Amino acid sequence: AAMPHVSRGERRFIEEGVRQNVRYDGRAVLDLRHLIVQNGVIEFCNGSTLVERVHTSAKVLVGVKVEAVDLRDESEGSELFDVTIDCTSVEAGEEDPSQRRFRDFSRRLEALVEEQLREAVGDGSILHVVPNRFAWSLAVDVIVLGTDGNMSDLVSLAVFGALADTVLPKSEQIETEDGPDFTIDTEVSTAQALPAALFDRLPIRVSLFKLCDTMVADACEKEEECATACLSALVNRNGELCSTHIDKGGAVPLTSLHGHLSNVCQIASELFKLLSSEFSAANSAR
Amino acid sequence: RCCASARACGGAMAFEEEEVAAALASALVVLPGEEIARGGGFLRGHGTYVESGPAGDSDDDDDAAPVADEEGGDPSVRLVASVAGVVLRVNRLISVRPVQSRYGGDVGDVVVGRIVSVGNKQWHVDLGARQLGTLMLGSINLPGGALRRRTLEDQLQMRTLFVENDLLSAEVSSFYQHGGMAIHTRSMRYGKLANGQLVTVSPSLIKRLSQHFVSLPCGVDAIFGLNGRIWLTVARSGEEAGDHVERSRMTDEMELENRLHAERVISPESREAIARVRNAILALAATGRLVNPVAVMAVVTRSEELGLAAKAMLAPDVSDALLGPVST
């Protein structure tokens, strides 16, 4: 996964193709590449997902581990999740050591995933086991195994998938001399998923890349290299926009912003349908 | 992924019949850790290492070195494969040629490369090999077909010819002592590539062909580089292919044609055809099949028979239908 290099001839081909709505692989400008989602790939995690784009090198593995924490020991303002992103397997493939951009890339991805989780977790009350006393803390580990453009979207999909696959031990609140406490049922069969309300709030990221005044969805590495701006938004499964960014130093005309954001919501809705069908298939298999 | 095997996988690709028979008769395919020979009397080559005795040290996989000279040497000495591939024996030298590895190259190979840097009277080219290739200023055709010594002015104007990230087709002319390749573009068919797209597959999937510059029947021109890089562009007008020998003298016309091709607006139908060929190549490569014009056209034709749009060819559930009847 070396740094994408695009010659002038390739750039012209890509840009003309976007103008004519026939991209390098035959897709229209708002079409997505095929995805394969696999759940439960890491046995020792509470939840895990492997997401890959078919016939590309893009592959992301996410594992979620859950831990009960005492909120009295947590510092003020600390969050009930911790995200780490590992791009070293991709970084090692970089031909030129001076071009190893993935260190900054992983920091940027961490910030994006934290933004995504913050929307879902909110003030943290949704993860409380004993209100204001004990809560579940989520450790989300993301390993980027390969890249082919639009990695922030793929990572957000994988994080959603891993959280949807996550199971928590069944807990029961009890009263003790020291105050409220809880017990855990260690039987795997009684384990339960994260609260449904969390998934109503948990968004996924959808990005559009601007090439020649046309916004393109799910850009490959070379298209991303040619893009002059990137409009990315977090959308939850109710179709609500949670946040938007414009990156790559470019600009998006205000008059067309509404149309682009509508496209983003439409794409997000298709992705949520894909995720829900994958997870309902996996749950029925269990 | 083991592509040619007498033992490993029953579903090996189909070769020409006589090639299959010859390959099966002599091929010994090994996996990492498999013993190739025991005792003495062999020289260790690439892709192997020696294990000696129950507490034996295993050597690093270095260049060939004599291990044991005597016949009937220590029977606890084992020659073990360190990569998956085919065993090659040349007298006493035993080595394993891996199935998938970086492009090694041979003199005369047609390759597609990308300019990495502009140096002193040379360009460094990424060929996907272990080292960067070198394109000397004296190994290219000057604009206008001038036949003269390269001057200082030519050195100062190298960037008008090739700059970083430019793609070009070339031929391997020789090897340096350090193993790097020297390439040349001393034919009008070689040179800068424009107005198309590059597809990269494993070099082991592209074998030497009678023609690496191919005009596919679907209106796509392709250059099958032996280093695993395939350049796809829209077909040019018909008269150039047959008149190559004469046109090699008419460099101005060829250069004009190249410029016109680079600026040409490709129609959506042609783009769809290029995308279809690109997806056919990736579908073949994903299943370890050889990539050649015949196989690519078979997949393209099959996709049209199935009524698939180009973008639908890469769906995970159509691979069997698309590739099932295809043999290479």
Interface residues (C-beta under 8 A of the other chain):
Chain A: H5 V6 S7 R8 G9 E10 R12 F13 I14 E16 G17 Q20 N21 V22 R23 Y24 D25 G26 R27 A28 D31 R33 H34 I36 V54 H55 E95
Chain B: R114 D126 E164 N165 D166 L167 K192 L193 A194 N195 G196 Q197 L198 T233 A262 V265 I266 S267 P268 R271 E272 I274 A275 R276 R278 N279 L282 A283 A286 A309 A310 K311 M313 L314 A315 P316
